[in-house]
């Protein structure tokens, strides 16, 4: 269900050192909104100056209890920080949006319905589900798109060590894949499972090309898809990845909650950013239905 909302203030958060075009896009968005919105809301540009700063800026912007729109001019990782900041603020009047300025932009590409400036002018707000992960670190963290264990974060770590660029990315992926080892988890009934990859997906696509499931592009059913690759020969992983890129992986199980215990320390990727979880930790992933008010 959509509602129409006029905003009292708009905060645009961006990384001034982005490898993309975030500073210019943020400035242009501010100018165009200032010229087009009839109610003349206050519009502030807020650059970040360190990792995690967008969480703080978004939380402070949303904490006032007013009808505020917090826009992240970023990729999936920057938007993840903004979403978590707004959720921490606990303001039901706060709305999030993202203007794509990253590498993959999976969330914006998959969930976006119209140009952002037009959507803000119309004020058509809708609510979508979020993922929440509790990995033994307190309050946990929200994800707007996906959480991945295994091959996904390992490749991401290696890519961050090198330079961007299609050829260098491909070389990094091949190098990491050749050295990759499977991981083991324990389920609540005591059984153990060896996997190459385990992804919890709130959207049907990731990494620009891979179609993970046949799920609705708008995450609003209180469930997420579980894409698990049991350990297999590397050639079969290549075939599976190619199928995901070319025609998708088909229907996958949808659940509202998923729980397992780690055997060893392991990294995971959440909306493009890499975190880690210690050994012997109970990991709980759940859907939070229609938790995020969004626009665009």
C-alpha positions as CSV (number, residue, x, y, z in Angstrom):
1,X,0.0,0.0,0.0
2,X,1.3,3.4,-0.9
3,X,0.7,6.7,0.9
4,X,1.4,10.2,-0.3
5,X,3.7,12.3,1.9
6,X,5.2,15.8,1.9
7,X,8.5,16.1,3.6
8,X,9.5,18.7,6.1
9,X,13.2,18.1,5.4
10,X,15.4,16.2,3.1
11,X,18.9,15.0,3.9
12,X,21.2,13.8,1.2
13,X,24.1,11.7,2.4
14,X,27.1,10.9,0.1
15,X,30.7,9.9,0.1
16,X,32.8,12.7,-1.2
17,X,35.7,10.3,-1.9
18,X,33.5,7.9,-3.9
19,X,35.1,6.2,-6.9
20,X,31.8,7.0,-8.7
21,X,30.1,10.3,-9.3
22,X,28.4,10.7,-5.9
23,X,29.4,14.3,-5.1
24,X,28.1,15.6,-8.5
25,X,24.9,13.5,-8.3
26,X,24.2,14.7,-4.8
27,X,24.6,18.4,-5.7
28,X,22.4,18.0,-8.8
29,X,19.7,16.2,-6.8
30,X,19.7,19.0,-4.2
31,X,19.4,21.7,-6.9
32,X,16.6,20.0,-8.8
33,X,14.6,19.2,-5.7
34,X,15.0,22.8,-4.5
35,X,13.7,24.1,-7.8
36,X,10.8,21.6,-8.2
37,X,9.2,21.0,-4.8
38,X,6.4,23.5,-4.1
39,X,6.5,23.2,-0.3
40,X,10.2,24.2,-0.2
41,X,11.5,21.7,2.4
42,X,14.9,22.2,4.0
43,X,17.5,20.3,2.0
44,X,20.9,19.5,3.4
45,X,23.9,17.8,1.8
46,X,25.9,15.7,4.3
47,X,29.2,14.2,3.2
48,X,30.7,11.3,5.1
49,X,34.2,11.3,6.4
50,X,34.8,7.8,7.6
51,X,33.4,4.2,7.4
52,X,30.2,4.0,9.3
53,X,29.6,7.7,9.3
54,X,26.5,7.4,7.2
55,X,24.9,5.4,10.0
56,X,25.4,8.3,12.4
57,X,24.3,10.9,10.0
58,X,21.1,9.0,9.1
59,X,20.3,8.3,12.7
60,X,20.7,11.9,13.7
61,X,18.7,13.1,10.7
62,X,15.8,10.8,11.4
63,X,15.8,11.1,15.2
64,X,13.9,14.4,15.3
65,X,10.5,12.8,14.8
66,X,9.6,14.9,11.8
67,X,8.7,13.9,8.3
68,X,12.2,13.5,7.0
69,X,13.5,11.9,3.8
70,X,17.0,10.5,4.0
71,X,18.6,9.9,0.6
72,X,21.7,7.9,0.1
73,X,23.7,8.7,-3.0
74,X,25.7,5.5,-3.1
75,X,25.8,1.9,-3.9
76,X,24.4,-0.9,-1.9
77,X,26.9,-0.6,1.0
78,X,26.3,3.1,1.5
79,X,22.6,2.6,1.5
80,X,22.9,-0.2,4.0
81,X,24.5,2.3,6.5
82,X,21.7,4.8,5.9
83,X,19.0,2.2,6.4
84,X,20.5,1.0,9.6
85,X,20.8,4.6,10.9
86,X,17.2,5.3,10.1
87,X,16.1,2.1,11.8
88,X,18.1,2.9,14.9
89,X,16.3,6.3,15.1
90,X,12.9,4.7,15.5
91,X,11.1,7.5,13.8
92,X,7.9,6.1,12.0
93,X,7.8,9.3,9.9
94,X,11.3,8.9,8.4
95,X,11.6,7.6,4.8
96,X,14.7,6.2,3.0
97,X,15.7,6.4,-0.6
98,X,18.7,5.6,-2.7
99,X,20.2,7.2,-5.8
100,X,22.5,4.7,-7.5
101,X,26.1,5.8,-7.4
102,X,28.0,2.5,-6.8
103,X,29.3,-0.5,-8.6
104,X,26.5,-3.1,-8.5
105,X,23.5,-1.0,-7.3
106,X,21.5,-4.2,-6.9
107,X,18.8,-2.8,-4.6
108,X,18.0,0.3,-6.7
109,X,18.1,-1.6,-10.0
110,X,15.8,-4.3,-8.6
111,X,13.4,-2.4,-6.4
112,X,13.2,1.0,-8.0
113,X,9.9,1.8,-9.7
114,X,10.5,5.3,-11.2
115,X,13.1,8.1,-11.4
116,X,13.9,9.3,-7.9
117,X,13.2,13.0,-8.4
118,X,9.7,12.2,-9.8
119,X,9.0,9.8,-6.9
120,X,10.0,12.5,-4.3
121,X,7.8,15.1,-6.1
122,X,4.8,12.7,-6.0
123,X,5.6,11.7,-2.4
124,X,4.4,8.1,-3.0
125,X,5.8,6.2,0.0
126,X,5.7,2.4,0.2
127,X,6.9,-0.1,2.8
128,X,9.2,-3.1,2.1
129,X,10.7,-5.9,4.1
130,X,14.1,-5.9,5.6
131,X,16.4,-8.7,6.6
132,X,17.8,-8.7,10.1
133,X,20.9,-10.7,11.2
134,X,21.9,-11.3,14.8
135,X,25.4,-12.8,14.8
136,X,26.1,-12.6,18.5
137,X,27.1,-9.0,18.4
138,X,24.3,-7.2,20.3
139,X,21.5,-5.6,18.5
140,X,22.3,-7.1,15.1
141,X,22.1,-5.3,11.7
142,X,19.6,-4.8,9.0
143,X,20.0,-5.7,5.3
144,X,18.0,-4.2,2.5
145,X,19.0,-6.8,-0.1
146,X,21.0,-9.9,0.9
147,X,23.3,-11.6,3.4
148,X,25.8,-14.1,2.0
149,X,28.2,-16.6,3.5
150,X,31.0,-18.6,1.8
151,X,32.2,-17.8,-1.7
152,X,30.4,-14.4,-1.9
153,X,32.2,-12.6,0.9
154,X,35.6,-14.3,0.1
155,X,35.5,-12.9,-3.4
156,X,34.4,-9.5,-2.1
157,X,37.4,-9.4,0.3
158,X,39.8,-10.1,-2.5
159,X,38.2,-7.5,-4.8
160,X,38.6,-4.9,-2.1
161,X,42.4,-5.6,-2.0
162,X,42.8,-4.8,-5.7
163,X,41.8,-2.1,-8.1
164,X,38.5,-1.8,-9.8
165,X,38.0,-2.6,-13.4
166,X,36.4,-5.5,-15.3
167,X,39.6,-7.3,-16.2
168,X,41.2,-7.0,-12.8
169,X,37.9,-8.0,-11.1
170,X,37.8,-11.1,-13.3
171,X,41.4,-12.0,-12.4
172,X,40.7,-11.6,-8.7
173,X,37.6,-13.8,-8.9
174,X,39.5,-16.6,-10.7
175,X,42.4,-16.4,-8.2
176,X,40.1,-16.5,-5.2
177,X,37.9,-19.2,-6.6
178,X,40.9,-21.5,-7.2
179,X,41.9,-21.2,-3.5
180,X,38.4,-21.3,-2.0
181,X,37.5,-23.9,0.7
182,X,34.0,-24.9,1.8
183,X,32.6,-24.1,5.2
184,X,30.6,-26.0,7.7
185,X,27.6,-25.0,9.8
186,X,25.5,-26.8,12.4
187,X,21.7,-26.7,12.4
188,X,19.5,-26.6,15.5
189,X,18.9,-30.4,15.4
190,X,22.6,-31.0,15.7
191,X,23.3,-32.0,12.1
192,X,26.1,-30.5,10.2
193,X,26.2,-29.3,6.6
194,X,29.2,-28.5,4.4
195,X,28.5,-25.7,1.9
196,X,30.2,-23.6,-0.7
197,X,27.7,-20.7,-0.5
198,X,24.7,-19.7,1.6
199,X,22.8,-16.6,0.6
200,X,19.6,-15.1,2.2
201,X,18.1,-12.9,-0.4
202,X,15.5,-10.2,0.0
203,X,15.7,-9.3,-3.8
204,X,15.9,-11.7,-6.7
205,X,19.2,-10.4,-8.2
206,X,22.7,-9.7,-7.0
207,X,26.2,-8.7,-8.4
208,X,24.6,-7.1,-11.4
209,X,24.1,-10.3,-13.4
210,X,23.0,-13.2,-11.1
211,X,19.3,-14.1,-10.9
212,X,19.0,-15.9,-7.5
213,X,15.3,-16.7,-7.5
214,X,11.9,-16.1,-9.0
215,X,10.8,-14.0,-6.1
216,X,8.7,-10.8,-6.4
217,X,11.0,-7.8,-7.0
218,X,9.2,-5.9,-4.2
219,X,10.2,-7.6,-0.9
220,X,6.9,-7.4,1.0
221,X,5.7,-10.9,1.9
222,X,7.5,-11.3,5.2
223,X,9.8,-14.0,3.7
224,X,13.2,-14.2,2.1
225,X,14.8,-16.8,-0.2
226,X,17.5,-19.3,0.9
227,X,20.0,-20.1,-1.8
228,X,22.3,-22.8,-0.5
229,X,25.1,-24.5,-2.6
230,X,26.2,-27.8,-1.0
231,X,29.9,-28.5,-1.4
232,X,30.6,-29.6,-4.9
233,X,33.5,-29.9,-7.4
234,X,34.6,-26.4,-8.6
235,X,33.5,-27.1,-12.2
236,X,29.9,-27.6,-11.0
237,X,30.1,-24.2,-9.1
238,X,31.1,-22.6,-12.4
239,X,28.2,-24.2,-14.2
240,X,25.7,-23.1,-11.5
241,X,27.1,-19.6,-11.6
242,X,26.7,-19.5,-15.3
243,X,23.1,-20.7,-15.0
244,X,22.4,-17.9,-12.5
245,X,23.7,-15.3,-14.9
246,X,22.1,-16.7,-18.1
247,X,18.6,-17.8,-16.9
248,X,18.4,-17.8,-13.1
249,X,18.4,-20.5,-10.5
250,X,14.6,-21.0,-10.5
251,X,12.4,-21.2,-7.4
252,X,14.1,-21.3,-4.0
253,X,12.7,-22.0,-0.5
254,X,11.1,-19.0,1.1
255,X,11.2,-18.7,4.9
256,X,10.7,-16.0,7.6
257,X,13.6,-17.2,9.8
258,X,16.8,-19.2,9.5
259,X,19.2,-20.2,12.3
260,X,22.5,-22.0,12.4
261,X,25.7,-22.2,14.5
262,X,29.2,-21.4,13.1
263,X,31.9,-24.0,13.5
264,X,34.8,-21.7,12.7
265,X,35.2,-17.9,12.3
266,X,33.8,-16.9,9.0
267,X,33.1,-13.7,6.9
268,X,29.8,-12.7,5.5
269,X,28.7,-10.1,3.1
270,X,25.7,-7.8,3.9
271,X,24.5,-5.6,1.1
272,X,28.0,-5.5,-0.4
273,X,29.9,-4.8,2.8
274,X,32.0,-7.6,4.5
275,X,31.6,-8.4,8.2
276,X,32.7,-11.4,10.2
277,X,31.2,-13.8,12.8
278,X,33.2,-15.8,15.4
279,X,33.3,-19.5,15.8
280,X,30.6,-21.2,17.9
281,X,28.1,-18.4,17.4
282,X,24.4,-18.8,16.8
283,X,23.4,-16.8,13.7
284,X,19.8,-15.8,13.4
285,X,18.4,-14.3,10.2
286,X,14.8,-13.1,10.0
287,X,12.5,-11.1,7.9
288,X,11.1,-7.8,9.3
289,X,7.9,-7.3,7.3
290,X,7.3,-3.9,5.8
291,X,9.9,-2.4,8.2
292,X,11.3,0.2,5.8
293,X,9.4,3.2,4.4
294,X,10.9,4.0,1.1
295,X,10.4,6.0,-2.1
296,X,11.6,5.8,-5.6
